[in-house]
Amino acid sequence: MQPHVLTLLALCGTCCVTAGPSHSLRGSWWLSNGDGFFKLPGTVPGCVHSALYQRGLIQDPYYRFNDLTTRWVSLDDWTYSTEFKIPFNVSEWQKVKLIFEGVDTVAEILFNDVTIGKTDNMFTEYSFDITNVVRDTNSLKVQFQSAVQYAELQSQAHTSYRVPPECPVPEQNGECHVNFIRKEQCSFSWDWGPSFPSQGIWKDVRIEAYNISHLNYLTVLPIYDKASQQWKIEVEASFDVVGSKLVCVHVTVTIPKLQTQQTYNIKLQRNQTVKLLVKISKNVAVETWWPQGHGNQTGYNMTILFVLNGGLNIKKSAKVYFRTVELIEEPINGSSGLSFYFKINGLPIFLKGSNWIPADSFQDKVTPELLRLLLQSVVDANMNALRVWGGGVYEQDEFYELCNELGIMIWQDFMFASALYPADQRFVESVRAEVTYQIRRLKSHPSIIIWCGNNENEVALSVNWFNINHSDFNTYYKDYVTLYVENIREIVLSEDKSRPFIASSPTNGVKTMEEGWIAAYPYSNNYGDVHFYNYDLDCWDWTVFPKARFVSEYGYQSWPSFSTLEKVSSEEDWSYNSSFSLHRQHHRNGDKEMLEQAQLHFRLPQRTDPLRKFKDTIYLTQVVQAQCIKTETEFYMRSRSEIVNGEGHTMGALYWQLNDIWQAPSWASLEYGGKWKMLHYFARRFFAPLLPVGFEDKGVFYVYGVSDLHTDYTTRLTVRLYRWSSLKPLCSLVTSSTVIKAGKTAILHKEPVSKLLKRCEGCTRETCVVSFRLSTGSDLFSPTNYHFLSSLKNAKGLVKASITVNISQKDDLFVFDLKTSAIAPFVWLDVGSIPGRFSDNGFLMTEKARSVLFYPWKLTSKSELMQAFSVTSLMDIY
C-alpha cells in the first residue's frame, strides 16, 4: 500500500499531542453550468458527464452518436459547489489546508467566496492554505473553464510559431489543441476513442489541520548497493513546519520480518525534506519481488514512527518490495548495434504483454473491481508486462498496487503523446510540478521498471510527421530538449535513481542520446525499441516484421463482439457499412483494411441475412486480428536467441493494445468491460512459458522451441498432419530429445515442406494442416500450435462442422463438453453478455470431443448459459 495515502495515526500517551485531523469532502456536491440553466447534484470524485447521465439529463454518452450530441457539455463552463461544517474545532489548529488530489482541469477555487488559487493541470495535486479563511461552516466552489475553450485560447496566445498538430483528423470527431493543456490527451479523441473532454473533481478533496508540523509526503525506495552487496532503503519525508522554531524529531524505522529496527534524530525547519538511509543486514535473507512467471511477489511490512518534540507522534505504514532493474544496452556479437533488454534481479526477462490505455472515458467509472478484472486478464493470458501509454492518465494507486501484487511490470510513459508541445516558462513549470508529484507518488512501486518521456514525439520530429519547414526545425528541437531532457529527465534522475529513463518511444536508446536526442532514424532494428504497423502487407508473411531488439507497439484492428455493440446501438446500426459503424471507426480506412487483410487468406462472409452477415464479419475481423498478431508475436518470441544479418536478440513484445475505452473497432484484445476477444485467447497460448513456433522459410518448415522457464528442459516435439476432411491424424512424428535452455530458443525440427507432405501420403498444401506440441519428461506441456500450409480460402476438404455442446456445473465453474463432426478452424464459443471467460477459445478443433471450462465473473446458471450460448467456426460464415 502506498504510504502517502495512509491516514495519520495518533499514538497517544499522557503527554501526547493528537495528530491532525483529516476530513474528506467526497460525496454529493451541487453542479451548475455557465448560465445557471442546469443545477443538479454531482458526485465527487466524478465528472459533469456522469452527473448529467445519472440524473437523466443526457443519454448514455456511449450510445450511438452521443459523443457528438453531448459535445455542448464540454464547451460549457461548469461549477462544483458545496457547503459543509468542519467536524472539529478549527481554532485548535495552527494551520489548515485544502488539498485536491486531482482536478480536471482548468478551474478557479473559491473558499468562502475568496479566491484561494487556480488549477490548470489534471496530473498534479493542489494544496491551498485556508488557515485565515476557514470557519466552522464553509462554502467551496470550483469554477471550471471549458478545457476545449482554454486549449484554443492558449494556442491563440502562442503567436510566435505553430505547435502541431492543431486538430485531429476528421474521422476522430475530436477537439483541437490538446497539446496546449495538461489533460488526458485522448479525452480530445484518438483513433480508438471518443472525444469527451469533461470537467470535474476526479480524485479526493480533503481538509487537513495540524499543529507543529505536518508530513506532506513519504517515499520508500529500496536500492541494492553492488559495492557492499547490501540492500538499503531510501526513506524520503517532506514536512511542513508551522512555526519558525526548529523541531526535533526522533525516527524509528521497523521491518519485523527482516529483523530491522533503526533510529535517527533529525531537526526540521519550515518546508524541509529529509532523507534517511536504512541498511538491511547482510545476515538477513531478503526475498525479492519477481515479475509474473518468474517468482514470487514478496513484500515486507514496514512502519516509520516520527516522534516530534511537543509530543506529536506520526506513524506511517508501507509495503516495501526489493528488486533491481537494469536496462542493458551493450554490444552484441554479430551485430553492429546494441542490445535493449531488461534484467530484473540480475536475470534477463523477455517482456511479453501489451499496451494499456484508460479503461473508460470517465475516470469515476474505473473502479478497483474493473481494474482487478482487467489486470487479472493480463496474467491469465501469461503476460508479464504492460506499457502505460503516454496519451492517457497516470493510473490510480490501486492500479499499481494490483500490478505489484500480480507481478506485472510497468513501462510508464509520461503523459505526452504523438504531438509537439510548447516549452514556454508557464507550461514547463506546470510539467515540472506534474512530473515531480507523479514520481514521488509512484516510485515506491516495484512494478514500474522504466520511465519514458513521451510516446512517439522523437520520431514525429525525426521523420517530420507534421510537415515542419526545415528552417524551423531548430525551434522545435530546442523545445523537445527543453521539455524531455532538461526538465523531465533532470527531475527523474534527481528523484529516482532506481530505474532507467528513456526520453521517447520508439527510440534508439543511448544511440539517440549520442545523436543529440533526435535520432536520424528512430526505427532502427539495431537499437532501442520499435513501433511497427503495416496493414497493406500480408500479416501471414513473417518476413515483413522488424527483427528488432524490442517491439513496444504493433497491432491490427478488429471489431468487438455483437453483444458489446448491441448495448450502445439500435437495429438500424447492425451492418458493417451503417452510419453507426462508420462513425465508430476512428482509424482512416480501418474497416477497409480489415477486410483487405481478411481477403488475403479467407473468403468474406456470404450469408444473405444482414444481421447474420454483420455478426459473421465481426467474427472474421477477430479471426484475422488474432492470426496476424499470433504470427507477428511468435516471430518476436523466436528471435530472442539469434542474430540474422545483424538483427535479432528481440527481448520484448508489447502489442497494441490491451483494453478498450468504449465499444468500437480498435486494436484491443479486451473489449470495453473486459470481455476477451479471440486475440486474448491466442495471447494466452502464444505467451505460454513453453511454446513451439512453426513457420516456413524458402520452402522449409521449421519448429522452434521457446522457453521462459528458469530451468533447462529436455523436450520432445510431436508433429501431426491432418487432412482437412478427417478428424484422424494422417501421420505423425516424434522428434528425438532436444534441450531448450532456460530463457532461450532452440530449433527442434527442420524439414522441407515437400518432404513433410510426402511423409503423409495424399497430403498437399491445400488438403492438410500441421499441428505440433512440446512435452517434457515431467508433466510440463506446451499449448498445441498449428501451421497452415495454404490460405484457408484455398483449403480443400474443409466442411461445415456440426458442433454440439453439453454444459455441466462443477463447483463455481462450468464445463462445456464439445463434440464436432469435422475439423473446425477458429471455434468461437460465446455466451453473449454473461461476464466471464473460457479456458480456451478460438481454437483449431482437430479432435472429435473436447472440454472447455467457463469461469464466470458474476453469479450465473446453467440455464442462462444454455440460453445465451452460440458456437461459430470458420465454415459457418459461408
VEXLOZA-890429 format. One line per 2 residues: their letters; for each residue x, y, z of C-alpha. Coordinates in steps of 0.5 Angstrom, whole numbers, plus 500, padded with zeros to 3 digits. Example, Ala and Ser with C-alpha at 12.3 -4.5 7.8 and 13.67 -1.06 7.14 Angstrom:
BEGIN
AS = 525,491,516; 527,498,514;
This chain:
BEGIN
MQ = 500,500,500; 502,507,498;
PH = 505,510,505; 503,517,502;
VL = 496,516,502; 495,513,509;
TL = 492,517,515; 496,519,520;
LA = 495,515,527; 496,518,533;
LC = 500,514,539; 498,518,545;
GT = 501,517,552; 500,522,558;
CC = 503,528,554; 502,526,547;
VT = 499,532,542; 494,529,538;
AG = 496,528,530; 492,533,526;
PS = 485,531,523; 483,530,516;
HS = 476,531,513; 475,529,506;
LR = 470,533,502; 468,527,498;
GS = 460,526,497; 455,530,494;
WW = 456,537,491; 452,542,487;
LS = 453,543,480; 451,548,475;
NG = 453,551,468; 455,557,466;
DG = 448,561,465; 445,557,471;
FF = 440,553,467; 443,547,470;
KL = 443,546,477; 444,539,480;
PG = 447,534,485; 454,532,483;
TV = 459,527,486; 466,528,488;
PG = 470,524,486; 466,525,479;
CV = 465,529,473; 460,533,469;
HS = 458,528,464; 457,523,470;
AL = 453,527,474; 448,529,468;
YQ = 447,522,466; 446,520,473;
RG = 440,525,473; 437,523,466;
LI = 439,530,463; 443,526,458;
QD = 443,519,455; 449,514,456;
PY = 455,518,453; 457,512,449;
YR = 450,511,446; 450,511,438;
FN = 452,518,436; 452,522,443;
DL = 459,523,443; 457,529,438;
TT = 450,530,441; 453,532,448;
RW = 459,536,445; 456,542,449;
VS = 457,539,455; 465,540,454;
LD = 464,547,451; 460,550,457;
DW = 463,552,464; 461,549,470;
TY = 462,550,477; 462,545,483;
ST = 460,548,490; 459,545,497;
EF = 457,548,504; 460,544,510;
KI = 461,544,517; 468,542,520;
PF = 468,537,524; 473,539,529;
NV = 475,546,532; 479,550,527;
SE = 481,554,533; 485,549,536;
WQ = 490,548,530; 495,553,528;
KV = 495,551,520; 489,549,516;
KL = 490,546,509; 485,545,503;
IF = 488,539,499; 486,537,492;
EG = 489,530,489; 486,531,482;
VD = 482,537,479; 480,536,471;
TV = 483,541,469; 482,549,469;
AE = 479,552,475; 479,558,480;
IL = 478,555,487; 474,560,492;
FN = 473,558,499; 468,562,503;
DV = 468,567,497; 475,568,497;
TI = 479,566,491; 485,562,494;
GK = 488,559,488; 487,556,481;
TD = 489,550,477; 491,548,470;
NM = 494,541,471; 490,535,471;
FT = 496,531,473; 498,534,480;
EY = 496,535,487; 494,542,489;
SF = 495,545,496; 492,551,499;
DI = 493,555,506; 486,556,508;
TN = 488,558,515; 486,565,515;
VV = 479,564,511; 476,557,514;
RD = 470,558,519; 466,553,523;
TN = 461,553,517; 464,554,510;
SL = 463,554,503; 467,552,497;
KV = 467,553,490; 471,550,484;
QF = 469,554,478; 471,551,471;
QS = 473,553,465; 472,549,459;
AV = 478,545,457; 477,546,450;
QY = 476,553,450; 482,554,455;
AE = 486,550,450; 484,554,444;
LQ = 486,561,448; 493,558,450;
SQ = 494,556,442; 492,563,440;
AH = 496,566,445; 502,562,443;
TS = 504,567,437; 511,566,435;
YR = 510,559,432; 505,554,431;
VP = 505,548,435; 503,542,431;
PE = 498,538,431; 493,543,431;
CP = 487,539,431; 486,531,430;
VP = 484,528,423; 476,529,421;
EQ = 475,521,423; 476,522,430;
NG = 471,528,431; 475,531,436;
EC = 477,537,439; 483,542,437;
HV = 490,544,441; 490,538,446;
NF = 498,539,447; 496,546,450;
IR = 493,543,456; 496,538,461;
KE = 490,534,461; 489,527,459;
QC = 491,527,451; 486,522,449;
SF = 480,526,452; 480,530,446;
SW = 479,524,442; 484,519,439;
DW = 484,513,433; 481,508,438;
GP = 477,513,443; 472,519,443;
SF = 472,526,445; 469,527,452;
PS = 474,533,455; 470,533,461;
QG = 471,537,467; 471,535,475;
IW = 474,534,481; 477,527,479;
KD = 480,525,486; 479,526,493;
VR = 479,533,496; 480,534,504;
IE = 481,539,509; 488,537,514;
AY = 489,541,520; 496,541,524;
NI = 500,544,530; 508,544,530;
SH = 509,540,523; 505,536,518;
LN = 508,530,514; 507,532,507;
YL = 509,526,503; 514,520,505;
TV = 517,515,500; 521,509,501;
LP = 526,506,495; 530,500,496;
IY = 537,501,493; 542,495,492;
DK = 549,497,493; 553,493,489;
AS = 560,495,492; 557,493,499;
QQ = 553,488,496; 547,490,501;
WK = 540,493,501; 539,500,503;
IE = 532,503,503; 532,511,502;
VE = 527,514,506; 525,521,504;
AS = 520,525,508; 517,532,507;
FD = 515,536,513; 511,543,513;
VV = 514,546,520; 509,551,522;
GS = 513,556,527; 520,559,526;
KL = 523,554,531; 527,548,530;
VC = 523,542,531; 527,536,534;
VH = 525,529,531; 526,522,533;
VT = 525,517,528; 524,509,528;
VT = 524,505,522; 522,498,523;
IP = 521,492,519; 520,486,523;
KL = 521,480,518; 528,483,516;
QT = 530,484,524; 531,491,522;
QQ = 530,497,527; 534,503,526;
TY = 533,510,530; 535,517,527;
NI = 535,524,530; 533,530,526;
KL = 532,537,526; 526,541,522;
QR = 525,548,520; 520,551,515;
NQ = 519,547,509; 524,541,509;
TV = 525,535,506; 530,530,510;
KL = 533,523,507; 534,517,511;
LV = 538,511,509; 536,504,512;
KI = 541,499,512; 539,492,512;
SK = 544,487,515; 547,482,510;
NV = 546,477,515; 538,477,513;
AV = 536,474,507; 532,479,503;
ET = 527,476,498; 526,480,492;
WW = 520,482,488; 519,478,481;
PQ = 515,479,475; 510,474,474;
GH = 512,467,472; 519,469,475;
GN = 518,468,482; 514,471,488;
QT = 512,478,489; 514,478,496;
GY = 514,485,500; 515,487,507;
NM = 511,491,512; 515,497,515;
TI = 513,502,520; 516,509,521;
LF = 515,513,527; 516,520,528;
VL = 516,523,535; 517,530,535;
NG = 518,535,541; 512,538,543;
GL = 509,530,544; 507,530,537;
NI = 507,523,534; 506,521,527;
KK = 506,514,525; 506,511,517;
SA = 506,504,515; 508,502,508;
KV = 509,496,504; 517,495,502;
YF = 519,491,496; 526,489,494;
RT = 528,488,487; 533,491,482;
VE = 532,493,475; 537,495,469;
LI = 536,497,462; 542,493,458;
EE = 545,497,452; 551,493,450;
PI = 555,491,444; 552,484,441;
NG = 557,479,437; 555,479,430;
SS = 551,486,430; 553,493,429;
GL = 548,496,434; 547,495,442;
SF = 542,491,446; 536,493,449;
YF = 533,489,455; 531,489,462;
KI = 535,485,468; 530,484,474;
NG = 534,482,480; 540,480,475;
LP = 536,476,471; 535,478,463;
IF = 527,478,462; 523,478,456;
LK = 518,483,457; 511,480,454;
GS = 505,484,454; 501,490,452;
NW = 500,497,452; 495,500,457;
IP = 490,506,455; 485,509,460;
AD = 480,504,462; 474,509,461;
SF = 473,516,458; 470,518,465;
QD = 475,516,471; 470,516,476;
KV = 467,509,473; 474,506,473;
TP = 473,502,480; 478,498,484;
EL = 474,492,481; 474,494,474;
LR = 482,494,475; 483,488,478;
LL = 478,484,473; 483,487,467;
LQ = 489,486,470; 488,479,472;
SV = 486,478,465; 493,480,464;
VD = 496,475,468; 491,470,466;
AN = 494,471,459; 501,469,461;
MN = 503,477,460; 508,480,465;
AL = 509,487,463; 504,493,461;
RV = 506,500,458; 502,505,461;
WG = 502,509,454; 503,517,455;
GG = 496,520,452; 492,518,458;
VY = 493,518,465; 498,517,471;
EQ = 494,511,474; 491,511,480;
DE = 494,508,486; 490,501,486;
FY = 493,500,479; 500,500,481;
EL = 498,496,488; 495,491,484;
CN = 501,490,479; 505,490,485;
EL = 501,484,487; 500,481,481;
GI = 508,481,478; 506,486,472;
MI = 512,490,470; 510,497,468;
WQ = 513,501,463; 511,508,465;
DF = 510,514,460; 510,521,462;
MF = 503,524,459; 506,527,452;
AS = 504,523,446; 504,524,438;
AL = 505,531,439; 509,537,439;
YP = 509,542,446; 510,549,448;
AD = 516,550,452; 515,557,455;
QR = 516,558,462; 509,557,465;
FV = 508,551,461; 515,548,463;
ES = 513,550,471; 507,546,470;
VR = 510,540,468; 516,540,473;
AE = 511,540,478; 507,534,475;
VT = 513,530,474; 516,531,481;
YQ = 509,530,484; 508,523,480;
IR = 515,521,481; 514,522,489;
RL = 507,518,488; 509,512,484;
KS = 517,511,485; 516,506,491;
HP = 512,501,487; 517,495,484;
SI = 512,494,478; 515,500,475;
II = 521,499,471; 522,505,467;
WC = 520,512,466; 519,514,459;
GN = 519,522,457; 514,521,451;
NE = 510,517,446; 513,518,439;
NE = 515,525,440; 522,524,438;
VA = 520,520,431; 515,525,430;
LS = 521,531,429; 526,526,426;
VN = 521,524,420; 517,530,420;
WF = 510,528,421; 507,535,422;
NI = 511,538,416; 515,543,419;
NH = 519,547,415; 527,545,415;
SD = 529,552,417; 524,552,423;
FN = 527,545,426; 532,548,431;
TY = 526,552,434; 522,545,435;
YK = 528,541,437; 530,546,442;
DY = 523,546,445; 524,538,445;
VT = 530,538,449; 528,543,454;
LY = 522,539,456; 524,532,456;
VE = 532,533,457; 533,539,461;
NI = 527,538,465; 523,531,466;
RE = 530,527,465; 533,532,470;
IV = 528,531,475; 527,523,474;
LS = 535,523,475; 534,527,481;
ED = 528,524,484; 529,517,483;
KS = 536,513,481; 533,506,482;
RP = 530,505,475; 532,507,468;
FI = 530,513,464; 529,514,456;
AS = 526,520,453; 522,517,448;
SP = 519,511,445; 521,509,440;
TN = 528,511,441; 535,508,439;
GV = 537,509,447; 544,511,448;
KT = 545,512,441; 539,517,441;
ME = 543,521,446; 549,521,442;
EG = 546,524,437; 543,530,441;
WI = 536,527,443; 533,526,436;
AA = 536,520,432; 537,520,425;
YP = 532,514,424; 529,512,431;
YS = 526,506,428; 533,502,427;
NN = 532,495,429; 539,495,432;
YG = 538,500,438; 533,501,443;
DV = 525,500,442; 521,500,435;
HF = 513,501,434; 511,498,428;
YN = 504,498,424; 503,496,417;
YD = 496,494,414; 498,493,407;
LD = 503,487,407; 501,480,409;
CW = 501,479,416; 502,472,415;
DW = 509,473,412; 513,474,418;
TV = 519,477,414; 515,484,414;
FP = 516,485,421; 522,488,424;
KA = 527,484,427; 528,489,433;
RF = 531,489,440; 525,491,443;
VS = 518,492,440; 514,496,444;
EY = 508,497,440; 505,493,434;
GY = 498,491,432; 492,490,428;
QS = 484,492,429; 478,488,430;
WP = 471,489,432; 468,488,439;
SF = 463,482,439; 456,484,438;
ST = 454,483,445; 458,489,447;
LE = 456,493,441; 449,492,442;
KV = 449,496,448; 450,502,445;
SS = 447,501,438; 440,500,435;
EE = 437,495,430; 439,500,424;
DW = 446,500,426; 447,493,425;
SY = 451,493,419; 459,494,417;
NS = 457,500,413; 452,503,417;
SF = 453,510,419; 454,508,426;
SL = 459,503,424; 463,509,420;
HR = 462,514,426; 465,509,431;
QH = 471,507,426; 476,513,428;
HR = 482,510,424; 482,512,417;
NG = 481,507,412; 480,502,418;
DK = 474,498,416; 477,497,409;
EM = 484,495,412; 481,490,416;
LE = 477,487,410; 483,487,405;
QA = 487,483,410; 482,478,411;
QL = 481,477,404; 489,475,403;
HF = 487,468,407; 480,468,408;
RL = 473,469,404; 469,474,406;
PQ = 462,472,410; 457,470,405;
RT = 451,469,408; 445,474,406;
DP = 441,475,412; 444,483,414;
LR = 445,481,422; 448,475,421;
KF = 453,478,416; 455,483,421;
KD = 456,478,426; 460,474,421;
TI = 464,480,419; 465,482,427;
YL = 468,474,428; 472,474,422;
TQ = 476,481,424; 477,478,430;
VV = 480,472,427; 484,476,423;
QA = 487,480,428; 489,474,433;
QC = 492,471,427; 496,477,425;
IK = 499,478,432; 500,471,433;
TE = 504,471,427; 508,477,429;
TE = 509,476,436; 511,469,435;
FY = 517,472,430; 519,476,436;
MR = 519,471,441; 523,466,437;
SR = 528,472,435; 531,473,442;
SE = 537,468,442; 539,469,435;
IV = 542,474,430; 541,474,423;
NG = 544,479,418; 546,483,424;
EG = 539,483,427; 535,480,433;
HT = 536,479,440; 529,481,441;
MG = 527,482,448; 520,485,448;
AL = 514,484,445; 508,489,447;
YW = 502,489,442; 498,495,442;
QL = 493,495,445; 490,491,451;
ND = 484,495,453; 478,499,450;
IW = 476,506,452; 469,505,449;
QA = 465,500,445; 468,501,438;
PS = 473,497,433; 480,498,436;
WA = 487,494,436; 485,492,443;
SL = 485,484,446; 480,486,451;
EY = 473,489,450; 470,495,454;
GG = 468,492,460; 473,486,460;
KW = 470,481,455; 476,477,452;
KM = 477,478,444; 480,472,440;
LH = 486,475,441; 487,475,448;
YF = 486,467,448; 491,467,443;
AR = 496,471,447; 494,466,453;
RF = 497,461,448; 503,465,445;
FA = 505,468,451; 506,461,455;
PL = 512,459,458; 514,454,454;
LP = 512,454,447; 513,451,440;
VG = 513,456,434; 512,454,427;
FE = 514,458,421; 517,457,413;
DK = 523,460,410; 524,459,403;
GV = 520,452,403; 523,449,409;
FY = 519,448,415; 522,450,422;
VY = 519,449,429; 523,453,435;
GV = 522,452,442; 521,458,446;
SD = 522,458,454; 521,463,459;
LH = 523,458,464; 528,458,469;
TD = 531,451,468; 533,448,462;
YT = 528,443,460; 529,436,455;
TR = 523,436,451; 520,432,445;
LT = 516,435,439; 510,432,437;
VR = 508,434,430; 502,431,427;
LY = 499,432,420; 491,432,419;
RW = 487,432,413; 482,438,413;
SS = 477,433,411; 478,428,417;
LK = 479,428,425; 484,423,425;
PL = 491,425,424; 494,422,418;
CS = 501,421,420; 505,424,426;
LV = 513,424,428; 516,425,435;
TS = 523,428,435; 529,426,439;
ST = 530,430,445; 533,437,445;
VI = 535,441,451; 532,448,451;
KA = 536,452,455; 533,457,460;
GK = 530,463,457; 532,461,450;
TA = 530,459,444; 532,452,440;
IL = 531,449,433; 527,443,434;
HK = 525,441,427; 527,443,420;
EP = 525,440,414; 523,442,407;
VS = 515,442,406; 516,438,400;
KL = 519,432,404; 514,433,410;
LK = 508,432,405; 511,426,402;
RC = 512,423,409; 504,423,409;
EG = 501,420,403; 496,424,400;
CT = 498,431,403; 498,437,399;
RE = 499,444,402; 491,445,401;
TC = 489,439,404; 493,438,410;
VV = 494,442,416; 500,441,421;
SF = 499,441,429; 505,441,434;
RL = 506,441,441; 512,440,446;
ST = 513,435,452; 518,434,457;
GS = 520,429,462; 515,432,467;
DL = 508,434,467; 510,440,463;
FS = 507,441,456; 506,447,452;
PT = 500,449,448; 498,445,442;
NY = 500,450,436; 499,450,428;
HF = 501,452,422; 497,453,416;
LS = 500,450,409; 496,455,405;
SL = 491,460,406; 484,458,408;
KN = 481,460,402; 484,455,398;
AK = 484,450,403; 481,443,400;
GL = 476,438,405; 474,444,410;
VK = 467,443,411; 462,446,416;
AS = 462,443,422; 457,441,427;
IT = 459,443,434; 454,441,440;
VN = 455,442,447; 453,440,454;
IS = 454,444,460; 455,442,467;
QK = 457,445,473; 463,444,477;
DD = 463,448,484; 464,455,481;
LF = 466,453,474; 462,451,468;
VF = 464,445,464; 463,446,456;
DL = 464,439,453; 464,440,446;
KT = 463,435,440; 465,436,433;
SA = 463,432,426; 469,435,423;
IA = 476,439,423; 474,446,425;
PF = 478,452,425; 477,458,430;
VW = 472,455,434; 469,461,438;
LD = 465,460,444; 460,466,446;
VG = 455,467,452; 453,474,450;
SI = 454,479,456; 455,474,461;
PG = 461,476,464; 467,471,465;
RF = 472,468,460; 473,461,458;
SD = 480,457,459; 481,457,451;
NG = 477,459,445; 478,461,438;
FL = 482,454,437; 483,449,432;
MT = 479,443,434; 482,437,431;
EK = 479,432,436; 472,429,436;
AR = 471,431,443; 474,437,448;
SV = 472,440,454; 473,447,456;
LF = 472,451,462; 468,457,463;
YP = 470,462,469; 464,466,471;
WK = 466,473,474; 459,474,477;
LT = 453,469,479; 450,466,473;
SK = 447,459,472; 447,453,467;
SE = 440,455,464; 443,462,463;
LM = 449,460,460; 445,455,455;
QA = 440,460,453; 446,465,451;
FS = 451,460,448; 453,460,441;
VT = 459,457,437; 462,459,431;
SL = 467,456,427; 470,459,420;
MD = 466,455,415; 459,457,419;
IY = 460,464,416; 459,462,408;
